[in-house]
Amino acid sequence: MKVLVTYYSQTGNTEKLARAIYDAIDVEKDLIPIGEVKSVEGYDIIFCGFPVHAHSVPGKVQPFFKKLLPGQKVAFFSTHGSLRGGLFPRQAFEHALSLATGVKIIGTFGSRGAVDTKLLDAIKKQQEHQAWAEEAQSAEGHPDAADLEDGRAFAIKIINKFR
Ligand SMILES: Cc1cc2nc3c(=O)[nH]c(=O)nc-3n(C[C@H](O)[C@H](O)[C@H](O)COP(=O)(O)O)c2cc1C
């Protein structure tokens, strides 16, 4: 089994989670930033991670979805300032699902990720961002050891399911 772990990360949170996932799985594997992936051919499973931006998938991630092959098995992971399992990060996964048409989604995992404090102060003043920005104030220190452990468990479970 050959696995690709790919990610987009501006401030390192999603990269941390990607590395935890990559380290946890004992298969043939590659860890490649999303902008550097040339081809997805030959991968049995792809873990694809991104930070939630404005309840959705960052624009820079979206071209990658077009590279995915019909029926390819994809697991999404994300980091976000808002609370885990909440409506906002779920919305982002739904966007990802709607953009990655034709692939087989085999799992999703979200973790909190600290938000740059200057950005947070600026964003809190904007009406459309207030809801997640309020929640994001307590995201400092994430992803923490427990988040990364949950990420590893998520990855192992997926690999074992399709091994
Ligand atoms: C432009 C921008 C928009 C964001 N929008 C959201 C959002 O809608 N919901 C949320 O929970 N976090 C949001 N965040 C916070 C990031 O998702 C969070 O800090 C994430 O962990 C960053 O990951 P990275 O370090 O891999 O870039 C936003 C951050 C930025 C920079």
The ligand as a Tripos MOL2 file, in Angstrom:
@<TRIPOS>MOLECULE
LIG
   31    33     1     0     0
SMALL
NO_CHARGES

@<TRIPOS>ATOM
      1 C1         -7.4040   33.9940    6.3790 C.3       1 LIG1
      2 C2         -7.7620   33.0630    7.5200 C.ar      1 LIG1
      3 C3         -9.0870   32.6580    7.6820 C.ar      1 LIG1
      4 C4         -9.4280   31.7860    8.7070 C.ar      1 LIG1
      5 N1        -10.7330   31.3700    8.8260 N.ar      1 LIG1
      6 C5        -11.0660   30.4990    9.8210 C.ar      1 LIG1
      7 C6        -12.4140   30.0290    9.9590 C.ar      1 LIG1
      8 O1        -13.3060   30.3520    9.1900 O.2       1 LIG1
      9 N2        -12.7010   29.2020   10.9890 N.ar      1 LIG1
     10 C7        -11.7390   28.7890   11.8890 C.ar      1 LIG1
     11 O2        -12.0620   28.0380   12.7880 O.2       1 LIG1
     12 N3        -10.4460   29.2010   11.7740 N.ar      1 LIG1
     13 C8        -10.0940   30.0250   10.7590 C.ar      1 LIG1
     14 N4         -8.7880   30.4490   10.6310 N.ar      1 LIG1
     15 C9         -7.7810   29.9390   11.5810 C.3       1 LIG1
     16 C10        -6.9540   28.8080   10.9940 C.3       1 LIG1
     17 O3         -7.7800   27.8270   10.4050 O.3       1 LIG1
     18 C11        -6.0940   28.1310   12.0640 C.3       1 LIG1
     19 O4         -5.2760   29.0580   12.7190 O.3       1 LIG1
     20 C12        -5.2400   27.0350   11.4660 C.3       1 LIG1
     21 O5         -4.7960   26.1530   12.4680 O.3       1 LIG1
     22 C13        -4.0300   27.5670   10.6920 C.3       1 LIG1
     23 O6         -3.3350   26.4790   10.1610 O.3       1 LIG1
     24 P1         -1.8610   26.6130    9.5460 P.3       1 LIG1
     25 O7         -0.9420   26.9760   10.6900 O.co2     1 LIG1
     26 O8         -1.5670   25.2500    9.0280 O.co2     1 LIG1
     27 O9         -1.9080   27.6480    8.4900 O.co2     1 LIG1
     28 C14        -8.4270   31.3230    9.6120 C.ar      1 LIG1
     29 C15        -7.0980   31.7420    9.4470 C.ar      1 LIG1
     30 C16        -6.7610   32.5950    8.4110 C.ar      1 LIG1
     31 C17        -5.3250   33.0190    8.2460 C.3       1 LIG1
@<TRIPOS>BOND
     1     1     2 1
     2     2     3 ar
     3     2    30 ar
     4     3     4 ar
     5     4     5 ar
     6     4    28 ar
     7     5     6 ar
     8     6     7 ar
     9     6    13 1
    10     7     8 2
    11     7     9 ar
    12     9    10 ar
    13    10    11 2
    14    10    12 ar
    15    12    13 ar
    16    13    14 ar
    17    14    15 1
    18    14    28 ar
    19    15    16 1
    20    16    17 1
    21    16    18 1
    22    18    19 1
    23    18    20 1
    24    20    21 1
    25    20    22 1
    26    22    23 1
    27    23    24 1
    28    24    25 2
    29    24    26 1
    30    24    27 1
    31    28    29 ar
    32    29    30 ar
    33    30    31 1
@<TRIPOS>SUBSTRUCTURE
     1 LIG1         1 GROUP 0 **** ****
